[in-house]
Amino acid sequence: MLVDTQPATYQHVPATAEVRDQWVNSRLIAVLMDNVMPTLGAALMAIPLVVFMLWNEVNLFVLLGWVIALLFMIGFRYRMLGVYRLKFDIQEGSRRKTFIRRYQWSWVAIAFLWASVVPMSYGRSGVGVQFICGMLVMGQGLISLVSFSPYLPVFRVYANTVVLVVAGALVAAPFTVSQQSPNAMPIDTSAGLLVLLVLFWWLLMSAGKRLNEVYRSSFELQFSNQELIDSLTQQTRASLRAVATKNRFLASAAHDLRQPVHALSLYADWLATEPEMARDISPRILQSTRAINELFDSLFDLTRIDAGNYKVRLQHVDVQQLFADLSLQFAPVAAGKSIRLRTHTRPAVIWADPVVLRRILGNLLSNALKHTSKGGVLLGLRYREDMLLFEVWDTGVGIAREHQQAIFQEFFRVSQHHGTEDSLGLGLTIVSKLATMMGYQLALSSEANRGSVFRVMIPLYTQQQGVPDVPT
């Protein structure tokens, strides 16, 4: 299990452009789908008007076929809207875009059917009817501007379909409608209308793009505001956690300081009243003084790390020599508990801060020896393809899963664990903070009553300036 060694602060990481665009597009699609129902209502109201105008003007079967096809498409789009509400309205990003791609053809079909009013009427009905049908198709273009411009791909395909069908009708009219027909339009009139249609298309596209930019800017601002709100919320929670941590830290520090100081005062009173007991009392005074010094050293280390005043000096570190020094330092502790302390490594020189590395491994060894009453402790170095792994194995009491993150907090001690009676609960905290400062990772594998293994993982890319003695 990787250990979370991050401090109790929150560093806001802005969302990527891809995430922002995905969120904005999903909101634009939502607006597009919200506008589908009003367009269906407008279509149902416009059908009787078209039928009334063209009833005696065009072929009855063509008109009925157009009505049936349009009613079918309205029903289909109503069902499509229901599918969206049921399955996709709660989805985000790519799922909504997939839905639009799947049903985009329906916008093409409905645009084709509305634009077909012009081919049915142009040159085949009275001028008044042709004018009203033209205005109806122009109104469909304006409806598309308001309803479909939130999502530009749909708006473009709808508007382009309408304009292409109408342009085709204007171009084909001189060849499909006899010039002797009383309702036929001169070629120059068709050419003039075609120029006006192109101008109308350009204005429609420009307005649609501008309106889409307004929608997009609005949602991008909404996304930024929500991101800022989330960031402030997280920072507030992190600040509250930091205050709670500091309060707990100070309360625990005061409690742990009070015990040895109180013991010192008792020993001093005892020594004053019974000087002949100096030989018995002196070791206890030294033990209390050592405990106070150890606590102050740990507190100063934590303060320096949190304040960013811990100086790092990278240099070549002989791992074998480091292990030999640590073994010499902790061998008396292991011998006093009748447990075995071993080290294992190949000759290697790495690029690190020797003081920081010694403090990390020393704290892990001290923690392992405190919680091991039989068996042994092993300090080793292993190599992965992309990592150097310092490992501390023990056969101690182990750590239950529910405590494996908490043990890295200040002054945390597992209740009724052997070896925690005189522990300050700061050793692993210092390890986690030093590891974070150096860019190392901590990993912990442990099982209650079976033992633990702590791993300090140093990325291999940090060894670019080291000597080539490290095996790869």
SEKE-333046 format. One record per residue (C-alpha): residue in one letter; x, y, z; residue number from 0. Coordinates in Angstrom, 2 decimals, m for minus. Each point is the difference from the previous one (the first is absolute). Layout:
- res	east	north	up	n
- A	X	Y	Z	NUM
...
This chain:
- res	east	north	up	n
- M	0.00	0.00	0.00	0
- L	1.36	3.40	m0.96	1
- V	0.00	2.41	2.90	2
- D	m1.59	3.44	m0.39	3
- T	2.77	2.32	1.15	4
- Q	m1.50	3.21	m1.32	5
- P	m0.32	2.91	2.45	6
- A	m3.38	1.12	1.33	7
- T	m0.17	2.83	m2.52	8
- Y	m1.77	0.24	m3.32	9
- Q	1.74	1.00	m3.22	10
- H	m2.51	0.85	m2.70	11
- V	0.74	m1.59	m3.36	12
- P	m1.92	1.72	m2.84	13
- A	m2.04	m2.23	m2.26	14
- T	1.53	m0.76	m3.38	15
- A	m1.34	1.57	m3.18	16
- E	m1.36	m3.41	m1.03	17
- V	m2.02	m0.35	3.21	18
- R	m1.30	3.55	m0.32	19
- D	m1.07	m0.50	m3.64	20
- Q	m1.66	m3.29	0.82	21
- W	m2.02	1.60	2.80	22
- V	m0.95	3.03	m2.12	23
- N	m1.05	m2.18	m2.96	24
- S	m2.20	m2.13	2.23	25
- R	m1.78	3.15	1.23	26
- L	m0.41	1.31	m3.56	27
- I	m1.56	m3.31	m1.03	28
- A	m2.34	0.23	2.99	29
- V	m1.21	3.43	m1.19	30
- L	m0.41	m1.38	m3.54	31
- M	m2.17	m2.86	1.23	32
- D	m2.04	2.34	2.19	33
- N	m0.89	1.92	m3.18	34
- V	m1.19	m3.08	m1.90	35
- M	m3.49	m0.07	1.54	36
- P	m0.90	3.61	m0.95	37
- T	1.04	m0.68	m3.62	38
- L	m2.26	m3.05	m0.07	39
- G	m2.92	2.11	1.23	40
- A	0.70	2.68	m2.61	41
- A	0.13	m2.67	m2.72	42
- L	m3.36	m1.45	0.98	43
- M	m1.57	3.47	m0.14	44
- A	1.56	0.78	m3.40	45
- I	m1.14	m3.20	m1.76	46
- P	m3.70	1.05	m0.31	47
- L	1.07	3.35	m1.48	48
- V	2.13	m1.69	m2.68	49
- V	m2.77	m2.47	m0.84	50
- F	m2.57	2.80	m0.27	51
- M	2.20	2.06	m2.36	52
- L	1.07	m2.88	m2.27	53
- W	m3.18	m2.08	0.01	54
- N	m1.14	1.08	m3.47	55
- E	3.43	1.14	m1.19	56
- V	2.07	m3.20	m0.13	57
- N	m0.48	m3.71	m0.57	58
- L	m2.18	m1.36	2.80	59
- F	2.03	m3.24	0.39	60
- V	3.25	1.96	0.23	61
- L	m1.49	2.25	2.67	62
- L	m1.40	m2.95	2.00	63
- G	3.33	m1.81	m0.28	64
- W	1.76	3.10	1.34	65
- V	m2.43	0.26	2.93	66
- I	0.38	m3.70	0.89	67
- A	3.80	0.18	m0.18	68
- L	0.08	3.15	2.13	69
- L	m2.38	m1.46	2.61	70
- F	2.14	m3.16	0.12	71
- M	3.15	2.05	0.59	72
- I	m1.71	2.08	2.69	73
- G	m1.05	m3.21	1.77	74
- F	3.47	m1.46	m0.38	75
- R	1.64	3.12	1.41	76
- Y	m2.43	m0.01	2.93	77
- R	1.07	m3.57	0.74	78
- M	3.64	1.01	m0.45	79
- L	m0.49	2.73	2.59	80
- G	m1.47	m2.58	2.38	81
- V	3.04	m2.25	m0.46	82
- Y	2.26	2.94	0.76	83
- R	m1.91	0.92	3.15	84
- L	m0.01	m3.60	1.21	85
- K	3.59	m1.09	m0.75	86
- F	2.21	2.93	m0.91	87
- D	m1.23	3.03	1.94	88
- I	1.91	m1.21	3.07	89
- Q	3.12	m0.82	m2.03	90
- E	2.87	2.38	m0.63	91
- G	2.46	0.77	m2.77	92
- S	0.66	m2.69	m2.58	93
- R	m3.23	m1.93	0.60	94
- R	m2.10	2.98	m1.04	95
- K	2.16	0.58	m3.08	96
- T	m0.46	m3.65	m0.92	97
- F	m3.78	0.47	0.24	98
- I	0.10	3.06	m2.27	99
- R	2.12	m1.80	m2.60	100
- R	m2.43	m2.91	0.04	101
- Y	m3.09	2.17	m0.61	102
- Q	1.48	2.89	m1.99	103
- W	m1.61	m1.36	m3.17	104
- S	m3.43	0.89	1.45	105
- W	0.88	3.71	m0.14	106
- V	1.01	m0.47	m3.63	107
- A	m3.29	m1.78	m0.77	108
- I	m2.21	2.59	1.70	109
- A	1.91	2.82	m1.72	110
- F	m0.45	m1.73	m3.38	111
- L	m3.73	m0.40	0.53	112
- W	m0.55	3.64	0.96	113
- A	2.16	1.25	m2.86	114
- S	m1.99	m2.25	m2.39	115
- V	m2.88	2.47	0.27	116
- V	1.92	2.24	m2.45	117
- P	0.47	m2.65	m2.77	118
- M	m3.68	m0.94	0.38	119
- S	m1.23	3.58	m0.40	120
- Y	2.63	1.97	m1.95	121
- G	m1.30	0.66	m3.52	122
- R	m2.99	m2.29	0.60	123
- S	m2.29	2.12	2.14	124
- G	m1.10	3.62	0.24	125
- V	2.48	2.72	0.81	126
- G	m1.63	0.61	3.37	127
- V	0.27	m3.67	0.94	128
- Q	3.62	m0.10	m1.17	129
- F	0.78	3.05	2.11	130
- I	m1.61	m1.50	3.12	131
- C	1.81	m3.31	m0.52	132
- G	3.29	1.87	m0.44	133
- M	m0.64	1.94	3.20	134
- L	m0.85	m3.28	1.76	135
- V	3.31	m1.52	m1.04	136
- M	1.83	3.17	1.03	137
- G	m1.76	m0.26	3.35	138
- Q	1.32	m3.55	0.35	139
- G	3.47	1.39	m0.54	140
- L	m0.53	2.56	2.75	141
- I	m1.44	m2.67	2.30	142
- S	3.12	m2.06	m0.58	143
- L	2.09	3.06	0.92	144
- V	m1.72	0.32	3.37	145
- S	m0.51	m3.70	0.79	146
- F	3.00	m1.80	m1.49	147
- S	2.86	2.53	0.14	148
- P	1.00	m1.05	3.56	149
- Y	1.63	m3.06	m1.60	150
- L	1.69	1.16	m3.19	151
- P	0.33	m3.37	m1.87	152
- V	m3.79	m0.57	0.12	153
- F	m0.79	3.60	m0.92	154
- R	2.31	m0.10	m3.01	155
- V	m1.34	m3.28	m1.36	156
- Y	m3.62	1.18	0.42	157
- A	0.52	3.44	m1.55	158
- N	2.16	m1.34	m2.83	159
- T	m2.63	m2.63	m0.87	160
- V	m2.77	2.62	m0.18	161
- V	2.07	2.35	m2.16	162
- L	1.21	m2.76	m2.34	163
- V	m3.53	m1.32	m0.62	164
- V	m1.34	3.50	m0.68	165
- A	2.97	0.83	m2.23	166
- G	m0.56	m3.22	m1.91	167
- A	m3.64	0.95	m0.54	168
- L	0.94	3.45	m1.31	169
- V	2.64	m1.40	m2.36	170
- A	m2.22	m2.82	m1.27	171
- A	m3.18	2.06	m0.43	172
- P	0.78	1.30	m3.53	173
- F	0.53	m3.61	m1.16	174
- T	m2.91	m1.67	1.82	175
- V	m2.72	2.65	m0.31	176
- S	m1.27	1.06	m3.40	177
- Q	0.53	3.67	m0.69	178
- Q	m3.51	0.07	m1.48	179
- S	m1.42	m0.83	3.44	180
- P	m1.86	2.99	1.49	181
- N	1.88	m0.39	3.29	182
- A	3.47	m0.52	m1.50	183
- M	2.77	2.34	1.19	184
- P	2.42	1.64	m2.48	185
- I	3.58	m1.22	0.05	186
- D	1.30	3.39	1.16	187
- T	m2.43	m0.12	2.94	188
- S	1.29	m3.44	0.98	189
- A	3.58	1.29	m0.29	190
- G	m0.82	2.99	2.19	191
- L	m1.66	m2.22	2.60	192
- L	3.05	m2.28	m0.07	193
- V	2.28	2.95	0.77	194
- L	m2.29	1.04	2.85	195
- L	0.02	m3.60	1.27	196
- V	3.81	m0.06	0.09	197
- L	m0.01	3.31	1.89	198
- F	m2.63	m1.36	2.41	199
- W	2.15	m3.13	0.53	200
- W	3.10	2.08	0.76	201
- L	m1.88	2.16	2.49	202
- L	m1.55	m3.09	1.59	203
- M	3.39	m1.69	0.42	204
- S	1.59	3.16	1.41	205
- A	m2.82	0.55	2.49	206
- G	0.03	m3.67	1.00	207
- K	3.73	0.09	0.65	208
- R	m0.32	3.18	2.08	209
- L	m2.90	m1.42	2.01	210
- N	1.92	m3.23	0.57	211
- E	2.97	2.00	1.30	212
- V	m2.32	1.73	2.46	213
- Y	m1.32	m3.35	1.25	214
- R	3.51	m1.46	0.19	215
- S	1.44	3.02	1.83	216
- S	m2.84	m0.14	2.49	217
- F	0.61	m3.68	0.79	218
- E	3.78	0.45	0.13	219
- L	m0.54	2.76	2.55	220
- Q	m2.36	m2.27	1.92	221
- F	2.63	m2.77	m0.05	222
- S	2.68	2.38	1.27	223
- N	m2.26	1.26	2.77	224
- Q	m0.87	m3.53	1.08	225
- E	3.68	m0.96	m0.11	226
- L	0.82	3.02	2.17	227
- I	m2.78	m0.88	2.45	228
- D	1.24	m3.60	0.23	229
- S	3.57	1.22	0.50	230
- L	m1.03	2.39	2.77	231
- T	m2.06	m2.74	1.65	232
- Q	2.92	m2.43	m0.09	233
- Q	2.40	2.65	1.28	234
- T	m2.38	0.84	2.85	235
- R	m0.27	m3.66	0.96	236
- A	3.77	m0.41	m0.25	237
- S	0.49	3.06	2.22	238
- L	m2.42	m1.37	2.59	239
- R	1.79	m3.36	m0.09	240
- A	3.35	1.78	0.39	241
- V	m1.27	1.98	3.00	242
- A	m1.40	m3.18	1.57	243
- T	3.29	m1.78	m0.64	244
- K	2.04	2.80	1.55	245
- N	m2.31	0.12	3.03	246
- R	0.33	m3.74	0.45	247
- F	3.74	0.30	m0.58	248
- L	0.43	2.67	2.68	249
- A	m2.25	m1.82	2.47	250
- S	1.91	m3.25	m0.47	251
- A	3.38	1.76	0.18	252
- A	m0.99	1.73	3.25	253
- H	m1.17	m3.33	1.40	254
- D	3.18	m1.82	m0.97	255
- L	2.17	2.81	1.35	256
- R	m1.86	0.08	3.28	257
- Q	0.79	m3.62	0.84	258
- P	3.84	0.12	m0.03	259
- V	0.04	3.52	1.48	260
- H	m2.26	m1.17	2.83	261
- A	2.23	m3.03	0.48	262
- L	3.07	2.26	0.16	263
- S	m1.62	2.11	2.70	264
- L	m0.83	m3.11	2.04	265
- Y	3.51	m1.36	m0.37	266
- A	1.44	3.40	1.01	267
- D	m2.19	0.08	3.15	268
- W	0.94	m3.57	0.76	269
- L	3.71	0.78	m0.47	270
- A	m0.30	3.05	2.26	271
- T	m1.58	m1.99	2.82	272
- E	2.07	m3.16	m0.43	273
- P	3.44	0.86	m1.48	274
- E	1.26	m3.52	0.66	275
- M	m2.36	m1.22	m2.77	276
- A	1.93	1.95	m2.69	277
- R	1.37	m3.16	m1.61	278
- D	m3.52	m1.40	m0.50	279
- I	m1.60	3.29	m1.01	280
- S	2.66	1.22	m2.46	281
- P	m0.84	m2.53	m2.79	282
- R	m3.66	0.95	0.26	283
- I	0.87	3.69	m0.24	284
- L	2.13	m0.73	m3.06	285
- Q	m2.85	m2.03	m1.54	286
- S	m2.48	2.85	0.53	287
- T	2.48	2.55	m1.36	288
- R	0.62	m2.21	m3.05	289
- A	m3.74	m0.25	m0.60	290
- I	m0.38	3.79	0.14	291
- N	2.92	0.51	m2.37	292
- E	m1.38	m2.58	m2.41	293
- L	m3.40	1.67	0.01	294
- F	1.48	3.44	m0.57	295
- D	2.21	m1.29	m2.82	296
- S	m3.02	m1.57	m1.69	297
- L	m2.11	3.13	0.46	298
- F	2.76	2.19	m1.43	299
- D	0.38	m2.34	m2.96	300
- L	m3.73	0.11	m0.73	301
- T	m0.04	3.80	0.31	302
- R	2.95	0.39	m2.36	303
- I	m1.54	m2.36	m2.57	304
- D	m3.43	1.72	0.12	305
- A	1.65	3.44	m0.23	306
- G	2.11	m1.08	m2.97	307
- N	3.27	0.69	1.84	308
- Y	1.36	m3.53	m0.19	309
- K	3.09	0.27	m2.16	310
- V	0.60	m2.83	m2.45	311
- R	3.56	m0.72	m1.10	312
- L	0.18	m2.64	m2.69	313
- Q	3.21	m1.96	m0.37	314
- H	1.29	m3.50	m0.67	315
- V	m0.99	m2.43	2.75	316
- D	1.73	m3.35	0.50	317
- V	m2.89	m2.30	0.89	318
- Q	2.19	m2.70	1.55	319
- Q	1.65	2.53	2.30	320
- L	m3.39	1.50	0.88	321
- F	m1.36	m3.44	0.92	322
- A	3.11	m0.75	2.06	323
- D	m0.43	3.25	1.97	324
- L	m3.69	m0.69	0.63	325
- S	0.76	m3.58	1.06	326
- L	2.63	1.25	2.45	327
- Q	m2.43	2.59	1.38	328
- F	m2.91	m2.40	0.59	329
- A	1.86	m3.23	0.78	330
- P	m0.06	0.66	3.77	331
- V	m3.78	0.50	m0.09	332
- A	m0.47	m3.28	m1.88	333
- A	2.40	m1.82	2.34	334
- G	m1.84	1.36	3.03	335
- K	m3.23	m1.55	m1.29	336
- S	1.70	m3.22	m1.16	337
- I	m1.11	0.48	m3.59	338
- R	2.07	m0.12	m3.15	339
- L	0.78	3.10	m2.09	340
- R	1.23	m0.70	m3.54	341
- T	0.82	2.10	m3.07	342
- H	0.13	m1.05	m3.63	343
- T	1.23	1.97	m3.00	344
- R	2.40	m0.18	m2.91	345
- P	2.75	2.60	m0.44	346
- A	m1.76	3.15	m1.19	347
- V	0.48	3.74	0.03	348
- I	m3.18	2.05	m0.40	349
- W	m0.81	3.69	m0.34	350
- A	m1.83	1.21	3.14	351
- D	0.24	2.08	3.15	352
- P	1.83	m2.24	2.49	353
- V	m1.45	1.76	3.07	354
- V	m3.59	m0.25	m1.25	355
- L	0.41	m3.61	m1.16	356
- R	1.62	m0.98	3.30	357
- R	m2.84	1.68	1.93	358
- I	m2.67	m1.78	m2.05	359
- L	1.57	m3.45	0.29	360
- G	1.02	0.58	3.63	361
- N	m3.56	0.89	1.00	362
- L	m1.35	m3.06	m1.83	363
- L	2.57	m2.25	1.71	364
- S	m0.75	1.52	3.40	365
- N	m3.73	m0.53	m0.56	366
- A	0.56	m3.63	m1.10	367
- L	2.22	m0.80	3.01	368
- K	m2.48	1.54	2.45	369
- H	m2.85	m2.18	m1.25	370
- T	1.92	m3.25	m0.41	371
- S	0.48	m2.27	3.00	372
- K	1.15	m3.15	m1.78	373
- G	1.38	m0.91	m3.37	374
- G	1.92	2.75	m1.72	375
- V	0.22	3.17	m2.09	376
- L	1.46	0.23	m3.51	377
- L	1.17	3.13	m1.83	378
- G	0.54	m0.52	m3.71	379
- L	0.30	1.66	m3.40	380
- R	m1.68	m1.43	m3.09	381
- Y	m0.18	1.20	m3.59	382
- R	m2.94	0.27	m2.33	383
- E	m0.03	1.07	m3.60	384
- D	m0.94	3.55	0.96	385
- M	0.52	0.11	3.78	386
- L	2.51	m0.43	2.79	387
- L	m1.72	m1.64	2.98	388
- F	1.29	0.32	3.55	389
- E	m1.90	m2.53	2.11	390
- V	m0.29	m0.55	3.75	391
- W	m1.48	m3.37	0.93	392
- D	m0.99	m1.07	3.50	393
- T	m1.75	m2.90	1.70	394
- G	m1.75	2.21	2.52	395
- V	m3.60	0.60	1.00	396
- G	m1.04	1.26	m3.44	397
- I	m2.53	2.72	m0.74	398
- A	m3.70	m0.52	m0.59	399
- R	m1.28	1.30	m3.33	400
- E	m2.17	2.68	1.61	401
- H	3.11	1.57	1.60	402
- Q	2.37	m0.15	m2.96	403
- Q	m0.61	3.57	m1.13	404
- A	m0.48	1.50	3.47	405
- I	3.38	m1.11	1.35	406
- F	1.65	2.74	m2.08	407
- Q	m1.92	2.73	1.84	408
- E	1.61	2.00	2.81	409
- F	m0.10	m1.71	3.43	410
- F	m2.11	m2.90	m1.25	411
- R	0.65	m3.22	1.89	412
- V	m1.92	m3.22	m0.34	413
- S	m1.52	m0.72	3.38	414
- Q	1.31	m3.04	1.87	415
- H	2.80	m0.58	m2.50	416
- H	3.15	m1.35	1.54	417
- G	2.73	2.62	m0.32	418
- T	m2.25	3.07	m0.07	419
- E	0.17	0.71	3.71	420
- D	3.01	2.30	m0.30	421
- S	m0.51	0.91	m3.65	422
- L	m0.59	3.65	m0.92	423
- G	m1.96	m0.83	m3.15	424
- L	2.14	2.31	m2.14	425
- G	2.50	m2.34	m1.66	426
- L	m2.22	m1.09	m2.87	427
- T	m1.37	3.53	m0.38	428
- I	3.52	1.26	m0.60	429
- V	0.59	m2.87	m2.45	430
- S	m3.10	0.90	m2.03	431
- K	0.82	3.73	m0.08	432
- L	3.63	m0.58	m0.97	433
- A	m1.08	m2.45	m2.72	434
- T	m2.47	2.56	m1.39	435
- M	2.66	2.72	0.11	436
- M	2.45	m2.18	m1.95	437
- G	m2.58	m1.23	m2.53	438
- Y	0.18	m3.59	1.26	439
- Q	m2.95	m2.35	0.42	440
- L	m0.82	m2.03	3.08	441
- A	m1.67	m3.39	m0.11	442
- L	m1.13	m2.17	2.87	443
- S	m0.91	m3.68	0.07	444
- S	m1.04	m1.33	3.39	445
- E	m2.09	m2.65	1.66	446
- A	m0.97	0.03	3.64	447
- N	2.15	m2.36	2.12	448
- R	2.07	m0.96	m3.05	449
- G	2.29	2.96	m0.57	450
- S	0.45	2.94	m2.36	451
- V	2.13	1.23	m2.88	452
- F	0.52	3.70	m0.70	453
- R	1.29	0.98	m3.43	454
- V	1.62	3.28	m0.99	455
- M	m0.22	0.20	m3.78	456
- I	2.46	2.33	m1.73	457
- P	m0.76	0.63	m3.70	458
- L	2.89	m1.03	m2.21	459
- Y	m0.15	3.27	m1.95	460
- T	1.29	1.78	3.13	461
- Q	3.26	m1.93	m0.47	462
- Q	0.93	1.63	m3.30	463
- Q	2.86	1.83	1.68	464
- G	1.12	m3.02	2.02	465
- V	2.95	m2.23	m0.80	466
- P	m0.69	m3.06	m2.14	467
- D	0.55	m2.45	2.88	468
- V	m3.74	m0.56	0.44	469
- P	m1.06	m3.17	m1.88	470
- T	m2.76	0.39	m2.59	471
